[in-house]
Amino acid sequence: MREQQTVLEKFQGLPPIEPRELIGLWKGRGVPASHPFDHVLENLGWFGKRFTLDMRADALLFGSGDRRLIAIDPKWIPLDLALRFHQLGRTAVARNLFSYLQRRMRARGPVASLRNMVFAGAESAAMIYDDQPIVDHFRRIDEHKVMGAMVIQDTAGIYFFELERVDEP
């Protein structure tokens, strides 16, 4: 858990960001910190997140050939199983199965909301998932990058990630 504490301290040292500053498309990458989801999203083809003018969000965007992005609805993800069998999420079998299931897990619109929340000592932008007990908290790295801290209610540990602003495809 030392890695968790070190990355949390880095996160806490970053300045807050307002929800409106997140509007647009962001490419993501995990920040390893001894969380069960470290390297899982990348293995499954995670692209990042998209935030809209109405303070809604595509929480999980995945790449799907031809530079297309598919928004997945997180309500279809069994969090308890994903956390328990996280090692499987880093395998080629999981990647292949997930690419097959993406069509069935597709979101019908944004699946989360943006607003300010207090976390780790500061009020900053947060993304609250509609149908999962998850909140992603954000802090500014610079004008093009933010750091995120995903908290799943009633579980230990924080999944950390970075997002970098990109142009819409």
N, CA, C and O atoms as a DFTB+ gen file, in Angstrom:
676 C
 N C O
     1  1       0.814      -1.198       0.000
     2  2       0.000       0.000       0.000
     3  2       0.861       1.267       0.000
     4  3       0.337       2.378      -0.071
     5  1       2.170       1.096       0.079
     6  2       3.069       2.263       0.037
     7  2       2.904       3.011      -1.282
     8  3       2.887       4.241      -1.301
     9  1       2.782       2.265      -2.393
    10  2       2.591       2.906      -3.697
    11  2       1.309       3.736      -3.708
    12  3       1.297       4.849      -4.235
    13  1       0.237       3.206      -3.135
    14  2      -1.020       3.947      -3.055
    15  2      -0.802       5.290      -2.356
    16  3      -1.253       6.327      -2.841
    17  1      -0.113       5.264      -1.223
    18  2       0.102       6.480      -0.442
    19  2       0.956       7.481      -1.217
    20  3       0.672       8.678      -1.206
    21  1       1.994       6.998      -1.886
    22  2       2.880       7.878      -2.658
    23  2       2.118       8.569      -3.784
    24  3       2.264       9.775      -3.982
    25  1       1.304       7.811      -4.526
    26  2       0.553       8.395      -5.636
    27  2      -0.549       9.310      -5.104
    28  3      -0.818      10.356      -5.695
    29  1      -1.188       8.933      -4.001
    30  2      -2.199       9.804      -3.395
    31  2      -1.588      11.145      -2.984
    32  3      -2.208      12.190      -3.180
    33  1      -0.397      11.125      -2.425
    34  2       0.275      12.377      -2.041
    35  2       0.562      13.234      -3.272
    36  3       0.419      14.456      -3.224
    37  1       0.965      12.602      -4.373
    38  2       1.186      13.346      -5.622
    39  2      -0.129      13.989      -6.076
    40  3      -0.163      15.161      -6.449
    41  1      -1.215      13.196      -6.038
    42  2      -2.539      13.688      -6.427
    43  2      -2.930      14.881      -5.554
    44  3      -3.381      15.902      -6.073
    45  1      -2.765      14.763      -4.247
    46  2      -3.145      15.824      -3.316
    47  2      -2.351      17.105      -3.547
    48  3      -2.833      18.195      -3.239
    49  1      -1.147      16.984      -4.084
    50  2      -0.316      18.144      -4.346
    51  2      -0.686      18.900      -5.611
    52  3      -0.153      19.980      -5.866
    53  1      -1.598      18.343      -6.409
    54  2      -2.001      18.990      -7.660
    55  2      -3.139      19.977      -7.410
    56  3      -3.936      19.789      -6.491
    57  1      -3.216      21.031      -8.230
    58  2      -4.296      22.007      -8.052
    59  2      -5.640      21.477      -8.557
    60  3      -5.683      20.608      -9.428
    61  1      -6.728      22.001      -8.008
    62  2      -8.070      21.607      -8.447
    63  2      -8.330      22.041      -9.893
    64  3      -7.616      22.873     -10.452
    65  1      -9.372      21.449     -10.474
    66  2      -9.822      21.807     -11.815
    67  2     -11.342      21.915     -11.776
    68  3     -12.005      21.176     -11.048
    69  1     -11.886      22.830     -12.555
    70  2     -13.331      23.003     -12.631
    71  2     -13.928      22.027     -13.650
    72  3     -13.277      21.715     -14.647
    73  1     -15.145      21.542     -13.423
    74  2     -15.774      20.611     -14.370
    75  2     -15.782      21.132     -15.813
    76  3     -15.513      20.364     -16.737
    77  1     -16.080      22.404     -16.022
    78  2     -16.153      22.954     -17.388
    79  2     -14.822      22.851     -18.134
    80  3     -14.799      22.802     -19.364
    81  1     -13.726      22.819     -17.396
    82  2     -12.411      22.716     -18.024
    83  2     -12.145      21.321     -18.598
    84  3     -11.193      21.129     -19.354
    85  1     -12.976      20.365     -18.240
    86  2     -12.793      18.998     -18.721
    87  2     -13.536      18.721     -20.032
    88  3     -13.317      17.677     -20.646
    89  1     -14.392      19.618     -20.466
    90  2     -15.198      19.372     -21.663
    91  2     -14.285      19.021     -22.834
    92  3     -13.328      19.734     -23.135
    93  1     -14.610      17.893     -23.493
    94  2     -13.834      17.445     -24.637
    95  2     -13.454      15.980     -24.508
    96  3     -13.954      15.261     -23.643
    97  1     -12.553      15.554     -25.393
    98  2     -12.105      14.165     -25.470
    99  2     -10.734      14.041     -24.821
   100  3      -9.856      14.879     -25.029
   101  1     -10.561      12.979     -24.029
   102  2      -9.330      12.762     -23.281
   103  2      -8.839      11.330     -23.469
   104  3      -9.623      10.384     -23.389
   105  1      -7.559      11.175     -23.716
   106  2      -6.910       9.860     -23.834
   107  2      -6.366       9.496     -22.466
   108  3      -5.721      10.315     -21.812
   109  1      -6.623       8.265     -22.030
   110  2      -6.230       7.856     -20.688
   111  2      -5.117       6.833     -20.642
   112  3      -4.841       6.129     -21.614
   113  1      -4.486       6.774     -19.480
   114  2      -3.505       5.732     -19.170
   115  2      -3.472       5.566     -17.660
   116  3      -3.576       6.537     -16.910
   117  1      -3.326       4.332     -17.231
   118  2      -3.278       4.066     -15.802
   119  2      -1.972       4.529     -15.184
   120  3      -0.944       4.605     -15.855
   121  1      -2.027       4.835     -13.898
   122  2      -0.843       5.158     -13.100
   123  2      -0.703       4.023     -12.091
   124  3      -1.457       3.979     -11.120
   125  1       0.233       3.112     -12.292
   126  2       0.347       1.965     -11.385
   127  2       0.540       2.390      -9.930
   128  3       1.392       3.219      -9.610
   129  1      -0.274       1.795      -9.062
   130  2      -0.220       2.116      -7.632
   131  2      -0.714       0.932      -6.805
   132  3      -1.346       1.116      -5.765
   133  1      -0.424      -0.279      -7.270
   134  2      -0.829      -1.504      -6.557
   135  2      -2.337      -1.618      -6.374
   136  3      -2.808      -2.049      -5.321
   137  1      -3.097      -1.231      -7.402
   138  2      -4.546      -1.419      -7.396
   139  2      -4.863      -2.613      -8.284
   140  3      -4.167      -2.831      -9.276
   141  1      -5.895      -3.398      -7.961
   142  2      -6.242      -4.545      -8.793
   143  2      -6.472      -4.193     -10.272
   144  3      -6.245      -5.040     -11.136
   145  1      -6.910      -2.980     -10.579
   146  2      -7.178      -2.612     -11.972
   147  2      -5.953      -2.095     -12.723
   148  3      -6.056      -1.762     -13.903
   149  1      -4.784      -2.019     -12.056
   150  2      -3.568      -1.596     -12.757
   151  2      -3.360      -2.479     -13.986
   152  3      -3.332      -3.704     -13.867
   153  1      -3.216      -1.883     -15.142
   154  2      -2.947      -2.521     -16.440
   155  2      -4.146      -3.257     -17.046
   156  3      -4.050      -3.749     -18.170
   157  1      -5.256      -3.344     -16.337
   158  2      -6.423      -4.055     -16.871
   159  2      -7.099      -3.245     -17.979
   160  3      -7.338      -3.772     -19.065
   161  1      -7.407      -1.979     -17.723
   162  2      -8.106      -1.182     -18.734
   163  2      -7.303      -1.084     -20.024
   164  3      -7.861      -1.200     -21.115
   165  1      -5.998      -0.871     -19.904
   166  2      -5.157      -0.784     -21.096
   167  2      -5.202      -2.093     -21.889
   168  3      -5.264      -2.078     -23.118
   169  1      -5.172      -3.213     -21.187
   170  2      -5.234      -4.513     -21.858
   171  2      -6.543      -4.687     -22.626
   172  3      -6.570      -5.342     -23.668
   173  1      -7.619      -4.106     -22.121
   174  2      -8.929      -4.254     -22.755
   175  2      -9.168      -3.227     -23.865
   176  3     -10.224      -3.233     -24.498
   177  1      -8.195      -2.349     -24.100
   178  2      -8.321      -1.383     -25.185
   179  2      -8.918      -0.046     -24.784
   180  3      -9.473       0.664     -25.623
   181  1      -8.809       0.307     -23.497
   182  2      -9.349       1.571     -23.011
   183  2      -8.719       2.731     -23.760
   184  3      -7.498       2.801     -23.901
   185  1      -9.560       3.643     -24.240
   186  2      -9.078       4.864     -24.878
   187  2      -9.040       6.014     -23.873
   188  3      -8.008       6.663     -23.709
   189  1     -10.174       6.266     -23.197
   190  2     -10.230       7.390     -22.268
   191  2     -11.651       7.777     -21.925
   192  3     -12.502       6.920     -21.688
   193  1     -11.907       9.106     -21.900
   194  2     -13.211       9.642     -21.485
   195  2     -13.580      10.831     -22.363
   196  3     -12.715      11.477     -22.954
   197  1     -14.890      11.109     -22.439
   198  2     -15.371      12.303     -23.137
   199  2     -16.363      13.010     -22.225
   200  3     -17.271      12.392     -21.670
   201  1     -16.168      14.338     -22.079
   202  2     -17.038      15.156     -21.250
   203  2     -17.773      16.143     -22.148
   204  3     -17.166      16.755     -23.026
   205  1     -19.086      16.301     -21.930
   206  2     -19.915      17.120     -22.803
   207  2     -20.304      18.449     -22.142
   208  3     -20.163      18.622     -20.931
   209  1     -20.795      19.377     -22.964
   210  2     -21.178      20.714     -22.492
   211  2     -22.240      20.684     -21.397
   212  3     -22.284      21.575     -20.549
   213  1     -23.101      19.655     -21.412
   214  2     -24.174      19.572     -20.419
   215  2     -23.728      18.871     -19.132
   216  3     -24.557      18.429     -18.337
   217  1     -22.416      18.775     -18.938
   218  2     -21.807      18.200     -17.725
   219  2     -22.122      16.713     -17.568
   220  3     -22.278      16.205     -16.458
   221  1     -22.210      16.034     -18.708
   222  2     -22.388      14.580     -18.725
   223  2     -21.120      13.965     -19.305
   224  3     -20.281      14.680     -19.853
   225  1     -20.973      12.655     -19.192
   226  2     -19.725      12.027     -19.620
   227  2     -19.920      10.625     -20.159
   228  3     -20.771       9.863     -19.700
   229  1     -19.095      10.312     -21.157
   230  2     -18.860       8.929     -21.573
   231  2     -17.701       8.478     -20.694
   232  3     -16.550       8.844     -20.935
   233  1     -18.008       7.688     -19.681
   234  2     -17.025       7.346     -18.653
   235  2     -15.968       6.373     -19.138
   236  3     -14.819       6.436     -18.700
   237  1     -16.340       5.476     -20.032
   238  2     -15.411       4.444     -20.512
   239  2     -15.469       4.359     -22.032
   240  3     -16.389       3.764     -22.594
   241  1     -14.489       4.952     -22.687
   242  2     -14.383       4.867     -24.146
   243  2     -13.313       3.848     -24.495
   244  3     -12.215       3.858     -23.939
   245  1     -13.655       2.965     -25.432
   246  2     -12.708       1.948     -25.889
   247  2     -12.514       2.071     -27.389
   248  3     -13.440       2.422     -28.120
   249  1     -11.295       1.779     -27.844
   250  2     -11.000       1.789     -29.264
   251  2     -11.576       0.558     -29.923
   252  3     -11.595      -0.528     -29.344
   253  1     -12.051       0.746     -31.158
   254  2     -12.631      -0.373     -31.894
   255  2     -12.277      -0.236     -33.367
   256  3     -13.091       0.235     -34.161
   257  1     -11.078      -0.642     -33.734
   258  2     -10.661      -0.594     -35.131
   259  2     -11.002       0.722     -35.813
   260  3     -11.711       1.543     -35.231
   261  1     -10.533       0.938     -36.988
   262  2     -10.850       2.121     -37.806
   263  2     -10.847       3.422     -37.009
   264  3     -11.538       4.366     -37.392
   265  1     -10.109       3.501     -35.936
   266  2     -10.034       4.709     -35.095
   267  2     -11.396       5.125     -34.549
   268  3     -11.598       6.294     -34.216
   269  1     -12.340       4.175     -34.452
   270  2     -13.652       4.452     -33.862
   271  2     -13.578       4.261     -32.365
   272  3     -12.798       3.455     -31.856
   273  1     -14.411       5.023     -31.668
   274  2     -14.504       4.882     -30.219
   275  2     -15.889       4.371     -29.862
   276  3     -16.894       4.807     -30.423
   277  1     -15.922       3.444     -28.926
   278  2     -17.187       2.895     -28.436
   279  2     -17.312       3.247     -26.958
   280  3     -16.415       2.961     -26.165
   281  1     -18.431       3.869     -26.595
   282  2     -18.722       4.175     -25.193
   283  2     -19.388       2.959     -24.562
   284  3     -20.419       2.484     -25.038
   285  1     -18.793       2.468     -23.497
   286  2     -19.315       1.301     -22.778
   287  2     -20.120       1.795     -21.573
   288  3     -19.734       2.759     -20.912
   289  1     -21.232       1.129     -21.299
   290  2     -22.031       1.450     -20.116
   291  2     -21.496       0.621     -18.945
   292  3     -21.620      -0.604     -18.950
   293  1     -20.901       1.278     -17.939
   294  2     -20.307       0.555     -16.817
   295  2     -21.302      -0.282     -16.010
   296  3     -20.894      -1.141     -15.229
   297  1     -22.610      -0.038     -16.192
   298  2     -23.585      -0.818     -15.406
   299  2     -23.485      -2.312     -15.709
   300  3     -23.929      -3.131     -14.905
   301  1     -22.911      -2.680     -16.853
   302  2     -22.791      -4.084     -17.229
   303  2     -21.560      -4.747     -16.614
   304  3     -21.376      -5.954     -16.771
   305  1     -20.721      -3.994     -15.926
   306  2     -19.479      -4.546     -15.366
   307  2     -19.733      -4.996     -13.924
   308  3     -20.061      -4.176     -13.067
   309  1     -19.582      -6.296     -13.658
   310  2     -19.751      -6.787     -12.278
   311  2     -18.495      -6.447     -11.463
   312  3     -17.499      -7.167     -11.519
   313  1     -18.553      -5.355     -10.714
   314  2     -17.368      -4.849     -10.018
   315  2     -16.755      -5.861      -9.056
   316  3     -15.533      -6.003      -9.013
   317  1     -17.583      -6.567      -8.281
   318  2     -17.045      -7.543      -7.327
   319  2     -16.209      -8.599      -8.044
   320  3     -15.118      -8.944      -7.591
   321  1     -16.721      -9.113      -9.165
   322  2     -15.973     -10.121      -9.926
   323  2     -14.735      -9.526     -10.585
   324  3     -13.679     -10.159     -10.612
   325  1     -14.859      -8.317     -11.114
   326  2     -13.712      -7.670     -11.760
   327  2     -12.575      -7.454     -10.757
   328  3     -11.404      -7.632     -11.092
   329  1     -12.923      -7.074      -9.538
   330  2     -11.895      -6.885      -8.511
   331  2     -11.312      -8.217      -8.044
   332  3     -10.104      -8.330      -7.838
   333  1     -12.159      -9.215      -7.880
   334  2     -11.702     -10.515      -7.388
   335  2     -10.808     -11.226      -8.408
   336  3      -9.815     -11.849      -8.035
   337  1     -11.161     -11.132      -9.694
   338  2     -10.421     -11.851     -10.732
   339  2      -9.632     -10.896     -11.629
   340  3      -9.539     -11.096     -12.840
   341  1      -9.075      -9.870     -11.020
   342  2      -8.371      -8.828     -11.785
   343  2      -7.211      -9.362     -12.612
   344  3      -6.920      -8.810     -13.674
   345  1      -6.534     -10.425     -12.159
   346  2      -5.413     -10.959     -12.947
   347  2      -5.886     -11.442     -14.318
   348  3      -5.158     -11.315     -15.303
   349  1      -7.075     -11.982     -14.387
   350  2      -7.644     -12.424     -15.660
   351  2      -7.804     -11.243     -16.620
   352  3      -7.665     -11.403     -17.832
   353  1      -8.095     -10.062     -16.079
   354  2      -8.279      -8.867     -16.897
   355  2      -7.038      -8.421     -17.641
   356  3      -7.123      -7.569     -18.525
   357  1      -5.885      -8.982     -17.301
   358  2      -4.629      -8.623     -17.964
   359  2      -4.231      -9.638     -19.028
   360  3      -3.121      -9.571     -19.555
   361  1      -5.120     -10.577     -19.355
   362  2      -4.765     -11.646     -20.297
   363  2      -5.328     -11.390     -21.691
   364  3      -6.229     -10.574     -21.881
   365  1      -4.774     -12.107     -22.652
   366  2      -5.269     -12.038     -24.034
   367  2      -6.693     -12.587     -24.112
   368  3      -7.497     -12.107     -24.911
   369  1      -7.007     -13.575     -23.302
   370  2      -8.361     -14.147     -23.291
   371  2      -9.373     -13.062     -22.921
   372  3     -10.406     -12.922     -23.576
   373  1      -9.074     -12.304     -21.880
   374  2      -9.979     -11.229     -21.455
   375  2     -10.103     -10.174     -22.548
   376  3     -11.203      -9.696     -22.825
   377  1      -8.989      -9.808     -23.170
   378  2      -9.011      -8.805     -24.240
   379  2      -9.899      -9.267     -25.393
   380  3     -10.700      -8.487     -25.908
   381  1      -9.764     -10.524     -25.798
   382  2     -10.582     -11.055     -26.894
   383  2     -12.058     -11.134     -26.514
   384  3     -12.922     -10.768     -27.311
   385  1     -12.350     -11.604     -25.319
   386  2     -13.734     -11.697     -24.865
   387  2     -14.361     -10.308     -24.769
   388  3     -15.506     -10.109     -25.176
   389  1     -13.614      -9.355     -24.235
   390  2     -14.140      -8.003     -24.093
   391  2     -14.421      -7.375     -25.455
   392  3     -15.435      -6.697     -25.621
   393  1     -13.544      -7.587     -26.423
   394  2     -13.780      -7.009     -27.758
   395  2     -15.055      -7.596     -28.365
   396  3     -15.760      -6.911     -29.106
   397  1     -15.351      -8.847     -28.058
   398  2     -16.585      -9.479     -28.527
   399  2     -17.810      -8.901     -27.812
   400  3     -18.854      -8.701     -28.433
   401  1     -17.687      -8.636     -26.518
   402  2     -18.822      -8.169     -25.710
   403  2     -19.105      -6.670     -25.845
   404  3     -20.173      -6.209     -25.443
   405  1     -18.167      -5.908     -26.403
   406  2     -18.336      -4.454     -26.487
   407  2     -19.669      -4.044     -27.105
   408  3     -20.325      -3.129     -26.608
   409  1     -20.065      -4.699     -28.161
   410  2     -21.339      -4.359     -28.821
   411  2     -22.507      -4.438     -27.861
   412  3     -23.392      -3.582     -27.877
   413  1     -22.513      -5.464     -27.024
   414  2     -23.627      -5.673     -26.094
   415  2     -23.571      -4.728     -24.888
   416  3     -24.580      -4.505     -24.218
   417  1     -22.391      -4.179     -24.620
   418  2     -22.199      -3.309     -23.461
   419  2     -22.247      -1.828     -23.837
   420  3     -22.026      -0.964     -22.988
   421  1     -22.531      -1.538     -25.085
   422  2     -22.507      -0.169     -25.587
   423  2     -23.490       0.718     -24.829
   424  3     -24.620       0.321     -24.542
   425  1     -23.034       1.919     -24.515
   426  2     -23.888       2.901     -23.826
   427  2     -24.836       3.540     -24.829
   428  3     -24.494       3.687     -26.003
   429  1     -26.002       3.912     -24.382
   430  2     -26.993       4.570     -25.231
   431  2     -26.930       6.093     -25.096
   432  3     -27.775       6.808     -25.635
   433  1     -25.943       6.566     -24.388
   434  2     -25.746       7.994     -24.141
   435  2     -24.779       8.137     -22.986
   436  3     -24.288       7.133     -22.469
   437  1     -24.494       9.355     -22.571
   438  2     -23.591       9.554     -21.436
   439  2     -24.079       8.812     -20.195
   440  3     -25.282       8.671     -19.976
   441  1     -23.125       8.338     -19.382
   442  2     -23.449       7.472     -18.245
   443  2     -22.942       8.001     -16.902
   444  3     -22.930       7.284     -15.902
   445  1     -22.525       9.273     -16.900
   446  2     -22.006       9.856     -15.665
   447  2     -22.200      11.375     -15.712
   448  3     -22.421      11.953     -16.776
   449  1     -22.113      12.004     -14.545
   450  2     -22.278      13.457     -14.440
   451  2     -21.040      14.092     -13.819
   452  3     -20.353      13.489     -12.994
   453  1     -20.778      15.322     -14.238
   454  2     -19.663      16.096     -13.692
   455  2     -20.171      17.134     -12.706
   456  3     -21.202      17.768     -12.931
   457  1     -19.444      17.300     -11.619
   458  2     -19.713      18.375     -10.668
   459  2     -18.514      18.499      -9.743
   460  3     -17.608      17.667      -9.786
   461  1     -18.500      19.519      -8.917
   462  2     -17.439      19.673      -7.921
   463  2     -17.748      18.828      -6.697
   464  3     -18.900      18.716      -6.275
   465  1     -16.700      18.232      -6.132
   466  2     -16.812      17.471      -4.888
   467  2     -15.518      17.650      -4.101
   468  3     -14.466      17.930      -4.675
   469  1     -15.605      17.488      -2.804
   470  2     -14.418      17.516      -1.964
   471  2     -13.858      16.099      -1.872
   472  3     -14.580      15.141      -1.596
   473  1     -12.546      15.993      -2.112
   474  2     -11.845      14.706      -1.991
   475  2     -10.374      14.995      -1.719
   476  3      -9.798      15.902      -2.320
   477  1      -9.778      14.248      -0.839
   478  2      -8.345      14.350      -0.537
   479  2      -7.934      15.793      -0.256
   480  3      -6.889      16.255      -0.715
   481  1      -8.771      16.495       0.504
   482  2      -8.403      17.803       0.988
   483  2      -8.719      18.996       0.109
   484  3      -8.347      20.117       0.457
   485  1      -9.394      18.801      -1.020
   486  2      -9.698      19.944      -1.882
   487  2     -10.981      19.692      -2.667
   488  3     -11.335      18.550      -2.960
   489  1     -11.671      20.786      -3.002
   490  2     -12.832      20.695      -3.882
   491  2     -12.344      20.794      -5.320
   492  3     -11.601      21.709      -5.676
   493  1     -12.769      19.845      -6.138
   494  2     -12.334      19.806      -7.534
   495  2     -13.379      19.043      -8.342
   496  3     -14.330      18.497      -7.782
   497  1     -13.196      19.010      -9.659
   498  2     -14.127      18.298     -10.535
   499  2     -14.159      16.812     -10.194
   500  3     -13.143      16.210      -9.848
   501  1     -15.357      16.241     -10.302
   502  2     -15.542      14.807     -10.080
   503  2     -16.578      14.300     -11.079
   504  3     -17.471      15.038     -11.496
   505  1     -16.445      13.042     -11.452
   506  2     -17.398      12.397     -12.346
   507  2     -18.080      11.287     -11.557
   508  3     -17.427      10.362     -11.073
   509  1     -19.406      11.389     -11.434
   510  2     -20.185      10.431     -10.658
   511  2     -20.905       9.509     -11.637
   512  3     -21.698       9.964     -12.462
   513  1     -20.625       8.221     -11.543
   514  2     -21.252       7.237     -12.423
   515  2     -22.731       7.106     -12.062
   516  3     -23.096       7.141     -10.887
   517  1     -23.576       6.954     -13.078
   518  2     -25.019       6.849     -12.857
   519  2     -25.414       5.546     -12.159
   520  3     -26.213       5.564     -11.222
   521  1     -24.862       4.419     -12.609
   522  2     -25.359       3.112     -12.165
   523  2     -24.308       2.245     -11.493
   524  3     -24.487       1.031     -11.391
   525  1     -23.222       2.840     -11.035
   526  2     -22.205       2.111     -10.291
   527  2     -21.779       3.002      -9.121
   528  3     -21.862       4.227      -9.217
   529  1     -21.327       2.404      -8.026
   530  2     -20.900       3.205      -6.867
   531  2     -19.460       3.715      -7.045
   532  3     -18.578       3.427      -6.236
   533  1     -19.250       4.479      -8.127
   534  2     -17.901       4.939      -8.491
   535  2     -17.909       6.457      -8.666
   536  3     -18.839       7.036      -9.228
   537  1     -16.846       7.075      -8.169
   538  2     -16.600       8.498      -8.413
   539  2     -15.148       8.647      -8.846
   540  3     -14.236       8.154      -8.182
   541  1     -14.944       9.337      -9.977
   542  2     -13.604       9.705     -10.429
   543  2     -13.369      11.155     -10.031
   544  3     -14.139      12.041     -10.402
   545  1     -12.309      11.391      -9.278
   546  2     -11.938      12.738      -8.845
   547  2     -10.774      13.207      -9.707
   548  3      -9.908      12.410     -10.067
   549  1     -10.747      14.513     -10.043
   550  2      -9.732      15.026     -10.960
   551  2      -8.963      16.192     -10.367
   552  3      -9.504      16.997      -9.608
   553  1      -7.688      16.265     -10.729
   554  2      -6.818      17.395     -10.407
   555  2      -5.997      17.730     -11.657
   556  3      -5.717      16.865     -12.488
   557  1      -5.626      18.989     -11.764
   558  2      -4.889      19.478     -12.931
   559  2      -3.391      19.160     -12.818
   560  3      -2.767      19.412     -11.788
   561  1      -2.831      18.604     -13.892
   562  2      -1.381      18.458     -14.007
   563  2      -0.830      19.684     -14.743
   564  3       0.105      20.338     -14.281
   565  1      -1.437      19.976     -15.904
   566  2      -1.133      21.194     -16.662
   567  2      -2.336      21.481     -17.545
   568  3      -3.384      20.864     -17.353
   569  1      -2.227      22.395     -18.508
   570  2      -3.415      22.780     -19.283
   571  2      -3.921      21.671     -20.203
   572  3      -5.044      21.754     -20.699
   573  1      -3.114      20.636     -20.440
   574  2      -3.512      19.544     -21.329
   575  2      -3.649      18.194     -20.628
   576  3      -4.084      17.222     -21.244
   577  1      -3.287      18.125     -19.358
   578  2      -3.312      16.851     -18.636
   579  2      -3.968      16.995     -17.274
   580  3      -3.836      18.016     -16.600
   581  1      -4.687      15.934     -16.886
   582  2      -5.250      15.856     -15.540
   583  2      -4.931      14.487     -14.957
   584  3      -4.661      13.531     -15.683
   585  1      -4.967      14.414     -13.643
   586  2      -4.813      13.137     -12.954
   587  2      -6.158      12.783     -12.356
   588  3      -6.866      13.647     -11.838
   589  1      -6.507      11.509     -12.431
   590  2      -7.757      11.034     -11.874
   591  2      -7.535      10.022     -10.772
   592  3      -6.536       9.302     -10.758
   593  1      -8.479       9.976      -9.847
   594  2      -8.467       9.007      -8.753
   595  2      -9.860       8.380      -8.704
   596  3     -10.825       9.021      -8.289
   597  1      -9.951       7.115      -9.134
   598  2     -11.232       6.419      -9.154
   599  2     -11.450       5.717      -7.812
   600  3     -10.645       4.890      -7.385
   601  1     -12.561       6.071      -7.162
   602  2     -12.905       5.489      -5.869
   603  2     -14.171       4.664      -6.045
   604  3     -15.188       5.160      -6.529
   605  1     -14.096       3.409      -5.648
   606  2     -15.257       2.519      -5.676
   607  2     -15.742       2.396      -4.235
   608  3     -14.997       1.968      -3.353
   609  1     -16.982       2.770      -4.009
   610  2     -17.553       2.740      -2.660
   611  2     -17.386       1.368      -2.023
   612  3     -17.585       0.341      -2.672
   613  1     -17.019       1.363      -0.748
   614  2     -16.888       0.148       0.070
   615  2     -15.774      -0.785      -0.391
   616  3     -15.813      -1.979      -0.094
   617  1     -14.773      -0.259      -1.118
   618  2     -13.600      -1.069      -1.453
   619  2     -12.351      -0.307      -1.036
   620  3     -12.358       0.920      -0.942
   621  1     -11.296      -1.041      -0.791
   622  2     -10.027      -0.421      -0.415
   623  2      -9.255      -0.035      -1.675
   624  3      -9.414      -0.652      -2.728
   625  1      -8.451       0.951      -1.556
   626  2      -7.577       1.335      -2.649
   627  2      -8.229       2.291      -3.632
   628  3      -9.453       2.393      -3.718
   629  1      -7.377       2.986      -4.367
   630  2      -7.792       3.961      -5.369
   631  2      -7.094       3.603      -6.667
   632  3      -5.897       3.317      -6.676
   633  1      -7.846       3.619      -7.772
   634  2      -7.240       3.417      -9.089
   635  2      -6.889       4.800      -9.630
   636  3      -7.764       5.650      -9.799
   637  1      -5.608       5.017      -9.898
   638  2      -5.148       6.303     -10.406
   639  2      -4.922       6.233     -11.911
   640  3      -4.526       5.197     -12.445
   641  1      -5.177       7.346     -12.583
   642  2      -4.969       7.418     -14.027
   643  2      -4.684       8.856     -14.422
   644  3      -4.935       9.788     -13.658
   645  1      -4.161       9.018     -15.616
   646  2      -3.951      10.338     -16.190
   647  2      -4.744      10.440     -17.477
   648  3      -4.928       9.452     -18.188
   649  1      -5.211      11.640     -17.769
   650  2      -5.907      11.916     -19.020
   651  2      -5.190      13.058     -19.726
   652  3      -4.766      14.028     -19.097
   653  1      -5.061      12.926     -21.044
   654  2      -4.475      13.984     -21.853
   655  2      -5.480      14.393     -22.923
   656  3      -6.033      13.553     -23.633
   657  1      -5.701      15.699     -23.023
   658  2      -6.681      16.218     -23.996
   659  2      -6.225      15.895     -25.411
   660  3      -5.055      16.061     -25.755
   661  1      -7.179      15.425     -26.234
   662  2      -6.899      15.132     -27.645
   663  2      -8.002      15.751     -28.508
   664  3      -9.081      16.078     -28.014
   665  1      -7.718      15.904     -29.788
   666  2      -8.717      16.403     -30.716
   667  2      -9.722      15.307     -31.027
   668  3      -9.369      14.129     -31.070
   669  1     -10.967      15.689     -31.243
   670  2     -12.003      14.722     -31.636
   671  2     -11.615      14.081     -32.968
   672  3     -11.153      14.778     -33.871
   673  1     -11.797      12.753     -33.104
   674  2     -11.448      12.090     -34.375
   675  2     -12.412      12.478     -35.490
   676  3     -12.267      12.014     -36.621
